[in-house]
């Protein structure tokens, strides 16, 4: 028994030398290990990206009725970034009953702007040339 304990202590002591000293290892933030694609797109001023995510409604905006009609609202993402959702209500159903604080998941095309960006194409493409997008709210999918 005594020999087993000594062997175990030796193994643990040896294994301990294989673990790097945390004071000598550079710190990696969550963003460096697993970057948020929307935050990266915003920081790098990228556009024309298919993105998915979710956030909480922070503000309802008036519909955009110029050309095709779009339901518009602002989401706050887990990163703190805000994002305008422009949902084409000529091609997909409106989210009725949407309120600040509601959770909304999305899949669509991201376009950069200095306020956090816009996601559009949150609907099907009747011509079949663009990936179909969607919004999800309270268990219902709008596409």
N, C-alpha and C positions, 0 to 999 in steps of 0.2 A: 504494500500500500504506500509506504514511504517513497519507494522508487517511482511509483506511478505519479505521485504528487510532484516530485522533483522533475520528472520528465515533462509533466504538464506545465510547470512553471517555466521550464526552459523553452518549450514550444511557444508559450504565450509571450515570453520575453523576446524571443526571436521574431515572432510575428509582429510584435510591437515595433521592431526596427524597420519593418516593411511599410508601415503606415507613415506617410510623410508628415512632417511637422507642420501643423496648420499655419504657424506664423511664417513659414517659408513658401507656402503655396499661394499664388495670386488668387484673389477673390474673383469669382465669376458670378455675376448677377443672373437672375432668372432670365432677363432679356438676352444675355449673351448665350445662355444655354438653349433657350427655347424662345426665340423672338416672336413677338406678336406681329403677324403679317400686316395688319392694318396700321399699326403704329409705325412699322418700318416703311410702309408705302407712303404714309404721311410725311415722315421725316426725310425720305428720299424723293419726295415730290413725284411719285409715280402715278400713272393713270392706266386705264384700260386693263385692269386686273380683275379676274373673277375671284370674289372673296365670299367667305361665310363667317358668320359670327352672331352675337346676340348682345343686347343691351337693354337698358330701361328708358322708356319714353320720358324726356325731360321737358318737351314743349311740343304742342300741336300748332301747326302753321296753317294758314289759309291754303286752299287748293290752288295750284297753278293751272289756270284755265286757258293759257295761251297755247295754241296748237293742240296737241294731245293733252288731256287732263291728267294731272298728277296729284295724288294725296301726298302731303308733305308733313314730316315730323322729324324732330331731333331725338336721337338716341345718345345716351352716355354709355360708353363701353366700359368694361372692367378696368381698362388702363386709365380711364379718366378722359380719354379722347371723346369729342362729340362728333357725330356723324349725321348728315342730312339724308333721310330716306326719301326718295322721289319715286313713288309707286304709281305706275300708269293705270289709271282707273278706266281708261277706254278699252284696255285689253285684259284686265284682271279685276276681280271684285274689290271694292273699298273695304277697309277694316272698319266696320261700324262699332261704335262703343269704345274706341281706343281712348285711353286716359293717361295722363302723366302718372308715372310709376309703373305702368304695365311693362312686362317683359315681352320683347319681340326678337325672334331669331330671323336671320335674313341670309339670302344667297343672291348675289347680283354682281354688277360691274362697278368697281370703284374708280372714281375720278377725283384727283387731287384738287383741293382748294386750300386757302390759308386758314380756313375755319375748322379744318378737320377732315373735310372731304364729303363726297356725295356717293351714295350707292343708288344706282338705277338699274334697269333691266331686271326688276324683281317680279317678272311675269314670263309667260311663255312667249316664244317668237312665232307668230302665225306663219312666217315664211320659212321657218326652220333653219335659218342661217346663223343664229346666235344662240349660245347656251341659254336654256330656260332658267329663270330665277324664281324665287318665291319669298314669301314672308310667312312666319308662323306666329300666331297669337292665340293664346288660350285654347290650344289643342287643334286649331283649324289652320289649314294651309291655304294661302291666297296666291294663285299663280295664273 
